Amino acid sequence: MIYLRLFLTFAYINILGFGNGLTMLPIFQEQLVNKNHWITLEEFINLIPISQATPGPLVVNIATFSGIKATGISGGLVATIGVTITTALISLLLAHLHNKNRELLFVKELMNILRPITLAIIAIAAISVMKTTLFTDNTIDVINVLLFLAGTVAIRKYKVNFVLTLVSCGLINVLANMAMQVQW
């Protein structure tokens, strides 16, 4: 029964998700952390950069990890199939309909409406992640704030590779936390 629930949950997430993986983060959090309790909020927050840094789409990586966490390798496979098969079918159908009707005013207006909605969904997910990582126990996590700012400047201003920035900030965070735990 758990395998059917995994498959249906990830199919549901993918049907509701519109845009890229980042827009689907609130739905993932609701289904995986809050409703089904397959992963914790901390695991979910840690899963986002790991899923972005590893090969493959963010959505597939999150599904695979969560399925493995829930029931092992077979659960990872079921969750991955659930999240990918719906995308494949929906994408084929939408591509066919879009190509057939792309010059219709309705289709053009629909695309104009969906762009700001997608941006708002990404912003909500970003704010949720920032709240969780930058504020711990109702206090500001200075190390995470500084790493966030440094990473943002490195990527935006100096065009440093995203993965390199992610790995560097992660290593600095680990070393800083280890140093803080050492009794001097």
N, C-alpha and C positions, 0 to 999 in steps of 0.2 A: 504494500500500500504506500510506503514511503517513496518508492520509485515513481509511482504514478503522481504523487503529490509534488515531487521534485520536477518531473516533466511538465506538469500543468502550471506550476508556479513560474517556471522560467519561460514557458510559452506565453503565459499571461503578462509577465514583465515585458517581454519583447513586443507583444501586441500593443500594450499601452505606451511603450517607449517610442518617442519620435525624435529623430535627429541622431546625434552620435551617443556614445557611451556616457559622456558626462551629463547629458540631459536625463539619463535614466537613473542616476545615482539616488535621487530621493525615493524612487520606486524600489530600487534594490534595498535600500536601508529599511524601508517599511516592511517589505516581504521577508528579507533574510534575518534582520536583527529584531524588529519589533513583533512581527506576527509569528514567524516559524521558529525563531531562536536557533537557527542553524549556526550563526556566528555572532560574536559579541560586537558591540559598537567599536571597541578598540581594534578588533580584528578587521572590521569593515574599513575603518579609517586607514589602517596599515595596508589593507589590500588594494586601495586605490593607486598609490604610486607603484606598488609592485606590479599590478596589472597593466599599468601604462609602460613600465620599463621592460616587461617581458614581451617576447614576440607574440603577435596576434592581437585581435581586437579586444578592447577593454571589457566589453560585455561578455565575451566568451571566456576570458581569463577569470572574471569574477564568478561566472557560473560554474566553471570547472572547479575552482578552489572551494566554493561553497558546497558543491555536491560531494566533493571528496571529504570535506569536514563533516558533512551530515552522515554519510554512509560508506565512505571509502571510495576506491577507484571506480567501482560500478556506479556509484552515485554521481561522481564527476562526469562520467560518460553520459548518463541519462540527462543530467542538467545541461550539458553541452549540446546534446542533440535537441533538447527542448528549446534552448535559446537560439539555435541556429536554423532549425527547420522552419520555424515560423518566419524568421527574417527572409529566408530564401523564397518562400512562397509569396509573402507579401511584396517583396522587392520585384519579383517577376511580374506579379499582377500590376503593381503601380507603374513599373517601367513600361509595360504594354499600354496601359491607359494613358500615361503621360505622353508617350510618343504618338499615340493616336489622336490626342486632343490638346497638344501643347499650345496651339495658337488660340484656343478659346479664352475669352476674357476671364471666365470663371477660374480657370486653372492658373492664370497669371495672378489674379487677385488672391487666390488661396495661398500661393507661394509667398506673396507679400505679407499676408497675415501670419503665416507660420514662422517667419524669420524672427520677429520680436518675441514671440511666445517661446521659441527655442532659447533665445538669449536669456529670458527671464528664468527659465528652468535651470539653465547652467548657473546663473547668478545665485539662485536659491541653494543649489548644491554646494557651490563654493563657499557661501556664507556659513552653511552648516558645518562643513569640514574645517573652516577657519576657526569657528567658535570652539570646536572640539579640540583642535590642536594648539591653538594659541592661548587658551584659557583652561587651566587645570585647577580643580578644586576652588573655583571662583577667584583665582588669582592669575595674573598675567605670567605666562611662561616666557621669560625674557629670552632664553636661548632660542626657542622656536620662533619668536617674533624677529629676532636678529637674523636667523637663518632664512626666514621667509623674505625679509627685506633684501638680504644679500643675494638670495637666489633670484628674486624678481629683477633686481638691477643687473645681475650677471646675464640673465636670459634676454631681457628687453633692451638694455643699453649696449652691452658688450657682445651680444649674440652668441653667448656660450651655449654649447649643445645642451639640450634639455636633460638628456640622460646623464651626462657628465655632472651637471649641476645637481641633479637629484641624488646621485650616488655620493657626491662630495658633501652635500648638506647632511645626508644620512650618516655618513662616517663622522663628521664633525659633531653631530648630535650625540651619537653613541659615545664618542671619546669624552665629550663634555659631561655627559651624565655619569660616565665611569669616574672621571676626575672628581666630580662632586660627591661621590659615594666613598671615596678614599678618605680615611681618617688621617689628617695631617698631624 
